[in-house]
Amino acid sequence: MLTSILLFATGVFCQAQEEEAKAKIRDFQKKTQKAGVKDEEVEAALHDLATVRHPLVLKELVSWVKKPYRPVRKKSGGGGGFEMEETGIKLNHVAASCIADNYEGDPNAAKGLLEAVKARDAERPKARSMEEEDLVSDLAHFVECFGKVRCRPAAKDLVPLFRHRYAGVCEAAFEAAADLRSKDLIEPLIQVLAEAEKMKPAPAKDRGAGAEFGTAEPDRKDVLADGARRALEATTGERKKDSAEWKKWWEANRQTFKERE
């Protein structure tokens, strides 16, 4: 009898939560779909929506992270040059931050953010108006938010991003690894560090040039080596001279290593 009562009460509570989430989503959609809605209004509505933690709300937030590219900058200035001026709010960044702030440990949140990374990366060749800087900004922000969700079971999905073609995305992936502190990333990080150590340093005159990694990306060695080292130190609490020392330490401590909070 007691079990039946508890199950009934749980069902009622879950139904109430679902109804609250649905009502919140309806209110959000009403605010954001009206004619002439401003970015500031949508931003406030996203933050308000995120106050309710529920799978349906998460699904709505992820859909905003995945929205197609929308330029929010324009060229300004004259004479001998121009600057990029912000003309709107990156609402997909706002939605990603809402997920990071409210869905810690949620595997669906981690999955949604990584799906957004893949979708935006694949969109690049199609969106001719997309500035390269905007693409890197989007990818890096989504990856950083993935790290802040701190869903360790999803940590291995981060590994391919350690070698992404864009330096900014690699840096974000290493920062995410430092946030996650997952033992599953220790060996991959050591491998990246070892690869970086074998790379030839870029000529001093070329350092800092360009954002995209090609076969001779100027900053690739430093980005990979420094990023992997920082992530390893954050994950383990240890400091080692090079990848050989890290490998030796990991072989001795693999079985007894405890993840840090």
N, C-alpha and C positions, 0 to 999 in steps of 0.2 A: 504493500500500500504506500509506504513512504517513498519507495522508488518511483512509483507512478506519479505521486504528487510532485516530486522533484523534477521529473521529466516534463510534466505539464507546465510547471513554473518556468523551466528553462525555455520551453517552446514559446511561451507567452512573451518572455523577455526578449528572445531572438526576433520574434515577429515585431515587437515594439521597436527594436533597434532598426530593423529593415524599413519599417514605415517612416521612422525619423530620417533615415538616410534618403529614402525616396522623396520625402517632402523637401529636404535640403537641396536635392538635385533639381527638383522642379523650380524651386525659388531661384537657384543659381541660373538655370537656363532661361528663366523669365527675365532676369537682370541682364544677361549677356547677349540675348538674341533680339533685344529691342532695337529699333532703328536709331542710328546715330550714337550708339554706345561708345564711350571713350575707353581708352586703354586703362586709365586710372580706375574706372568703375569695374572693369573686368578683373583687374589686379585685386581690388578689395573683395570682389565676389569670390575669387579663388581662395583667398585667405579665410573667408567666412565659411566656404564649403568645407575646407580642410579641418574645421573644428570638430567635425563628426568623423570618427574613424570607423569605416565600414568598407567591405569589399566593393560595394556598388559605388561609393564615393571615390575609392581608389581607381576604379575603372574609368570614371569620368575625368579624374586628374591626369591619368596616363594618356587619355585621348587628347588632352590639351598639350601634353609634352610632345606627342607625335604629330601635331598639326603641321601641314606643309610649310615650308619656308616662307616667311613674310618679311620683306625688307623693312628695317626700322631705322635706317641711316640713309643720308643723302650727301652728295658732295657739295661743299660750300667753299666760298673763297674765290679769289680771282688772281689775276696777274700771273706770277710764276708758278703757282701751285694751288693745291686745294686740300681741305681737310674733310674727314667724315663726321657729319653732325648727327647726333641722335635725334630721331623724329618720333619715336614711340617707345613703348616698353616691350621687352622680350617676354611675352606672356608664357611662352613655353619654359623659360627659365624660372618664372614665378611658380608655375605648376610643379616643376621638378623639385624646387626648393620646398614646396609644401609637402611633397611626398617624403623627402629626406627628413623633414622636421617632425612628421607625424606617423611614420610607418616603420620605425626602427625594428629590424629583425623580421620583417614581412617578406617572405620569398616572392610573392606576387609583385610587390613593389620593386624589388631588385630586378626581377624578370622584365617588368614593364620599362624600366629605365634603360636596360641593355637593349631591348627591342627598339627603343627610341634612338639609341646610338646607331644601330645598324640601319634603321630607316633613313635617318638624316644623312648618313654617309653614302647610302645608295642613291639618295636624291640629288647629290652634288652634280653629276653630269647632266641632269635634266634641267636644273634650275640655273639657267644662264645668268640670271641677274644676281645670283648668290655670290657675295664677296667671299673670298677664301678666308678672310679673317672672321667673318660671321660663322662660317662652317666650323672652324676650329673652336670658336667660342661656344657654340652649341654643344659640340661633341665633348669638349672638356668639362663643361658644366654638368652635363648628364652623368658623366663618369664620376665626377666628384660627389654628386648626389648619391650615386650607387654606393660609394664608399661609406657615406654617412648613414645609409640605411643599416649598415653593419650586419648583413645577412651572410654569415660565414659559410653556410652550405653552398652559396652561389659564388664563392670566392674564385674558383678555378675559371669561371667565365671571364675573369679579368685578364687572364694571362695573354691572350692574343693582342691586347691593347698595349702591352709593354713594348711591342715592336711596331706600333702603328706608324704610318708614313708621316704623320704630323707630330712635331716635337711637343706641341702643347697638349696633345692627347696623351702622349707617353707620360708627360709630367703629371697629368691628372690621374692616370692609371696608377702611378707610383704613390701618389698622395692617397688614393683610395685604398691601396694595399696597406699603407701605414695606418689608416683608420680601421681597416678590417682586422689586422694582426692575426691572420689565419696561418696556421702551420702548413696548410696546403699550398701556400704561396712561397714558402721558404726555398724549396729546391728550384722552382722556376726563376725566382729572383737571383739566386746564386748563378744559374745558367746565363741569365742576361748580363750579370756583372762580368762573368768570364768572357763572354762575347765582346763586351765593351773594352775590356782590357787588351784584347788582341787587335782592336781597330787602330789605325794610324790617326794621330791627331790632325785636325784640319789646319791648314796654313793660317797663320795669325791674321793675315789680311782678309781672309774669308769668314772668320768667326762671326757668328750672329747673322749672317746673310741668309735670307730665305726662311720659309716656315715649313716647306714640305721636304720630307726625307726622300732622297733619291739614292743613287749608288754612291754619291759623294756628298751627302748632307753635312755641312760644316759642323754643326753642333751635336751630331748624333752620339759621338763617343762620350762627351761630357754629360749629356742628358740621360743616357742609359746608365752610365756608371754611377753618377751622383744620385739619380733617382732610385736605382736598385739598392744602393748602399743605405740610403736614408730609410727605405721601407724595411730592409732587413733589421736595422737597428731599432726601429719602432716596434717591430714584431717580436723581437727576441730580447731586447734590453742589452744586447751584446755589441761589442765593437771589434772589428777585425781589420787586418791590414789589406787583405785582398781576397779574391774568390777562393784561392787555395786554402786559406785559413778558414774561411766560412765553410767550405766543403768538409774539411777535417772536423770542425766543430759539430756540424750537423750529423755527420756519420756517428759521432760519439754520443750525441744527445737526442737523436731522432726518437728513440723509444720512450724516453722519459720526459720529453718536452711538454710543458703545460702552457697553453695559450694565455696571454695577458689580457686583462680587461681594460 
